[in-house]
């Protein structure tokens, strides 16, 4: 099968924050990562904090260009979801929804047609028309996730998104993801939850210190990850 | 004891079935078959007989007999009994005929949707076949219900991507919406909301009037109109630059999440400030009319003046916004630079009071030139220097095109700079 997106020996280094006149120091976030992403698969990325998982998502989404290596993408659209969506606290849920959608590349009319669906999904009811500053953390997360349900890019990147709200909403969110997975949506997810990788992914990779050290079936990768953690 | 039971209670099947079980444990296949055949002969209507028979056949890998016995068990079983169907599928599992096993587990799922083995065991079969995704689905549908498996597999493609290969113009709806929503947000924050947009330049004017017109006694005739025609365009310019300076840094969440062109963030700030200054400018025109200075034919030239100022504002605001993420200390220089420029632009004094030798140098400052144009139209009711105006306009349009190109080149640099 032809991959939807290929990373070939991707390396990324960031400049460390050093005073102007000192010699520059670099921090290597990713080292020579090679990865093929195939259509319809659900790939889980696991690794410790600071291993380079989020950087990898940013490279895949095309937000950050690698220092070396090549990304081959034949026009697949990619969206990155994360719950740190910059909502404007003074605006209501509706305005923030339209704005977030447009920032992700949708036309205003298209989002407005989906508003009813989003209100219903988010279970925010009349709060949807109140300023976001009146929301609880859980309500914010619910709104952010609900907006993302209308996204259907060729590749969907998920950064710890499924840890939203109470357990009932989390289940609903997971079910939505499962339906996306079943509809052959290509998904790449970064998560700390081993259970989620085991339950949802059909392939996983383990990242340690910016290197992809294993690629294969989720059971094997999780096992390796736990061995490494011990 | 079992022998005693067999002899005394020949009508009770349990004694034979238990004997068979014991024989199995003892490894005595002969006895096992003997007791089973008795049970099969005397108790053919008993489900247990056939289930056990099939089970022992499975134990000895005799799958043909196992299938036969299981078939009998399924025939006599009442509909709400799951055991014979589980056995039916397990025989296929033992035969390692995974496709067959999958189809038999499907029968279990259909008749007994709440029974876990229809999902768990089927997932094992799917895994053995290499159908990992199906295995995951099976496990999940145990939790979420069998409906999960019957949902259509079609990928919804409801929304299109407006940004794909978009030019800067395709982002205009987003720039417009964000700018207007920012204004709405600003209004919600402040008690006096819209009133501030007008009050603020009036307060500025009050201070300058007090200092220059009253304390220093520098104001001439119509000093308030003179001050306002300088102050209002200046405030627009000054505020745009100030608010744009950190626009890229403030948009870091968005920049790290979407691949929007960086240029749109300062442009949003500029549009926001321009929309805010619009009503103030209209009020200024109204005020001037009330004082008996127009409107007249020259007011039409306000349109090109306004366009030139917009271009100048875009250039300096976007330039400052572009530099600050690289050199954050530059923010302090911008503040001092603006104060410096304010004193050099002739906001509260007339350029005519400066020696003509210095005029050439003075008007190298485009803001000083713009203020002169505004005053020529609004205070002196005359035509501005349209040739110089078009020269400035043209230069800044080219400069903006170059700047947009630089932004395009730096597009992938900003997310890194923000992270570093």
Interface residues (C-beta under 8 A of the other chain):
Chain A: X14 X15 X16 X17 X42 X58 X61 X62 X63 X64 X65 X77 X80 X82 X84 X85 X86 X88 X89 X90 X91 X95 X98 X99 X102 X103 X104 X105 X106 X107 X108 X110 X111 X114 X131 X150 X151 X152 X153 X175 X178 X179 X181 X182 X183 X184 X185 X199 X200 X201 X202 X217
Chain B: X132 X133 X136 X137 X139 X140 X144 X148 X151 X152 X153 X154 X155 X156 X157 X158 X159 X160 X161 X162 X163 X164 X173 X174 X177 X178 X181 X182 X184 X185 X186 X188 X189 X251 X253 X254 X255 X256 X257 X258 X259 X260 X412 X415 X416 X419 X420
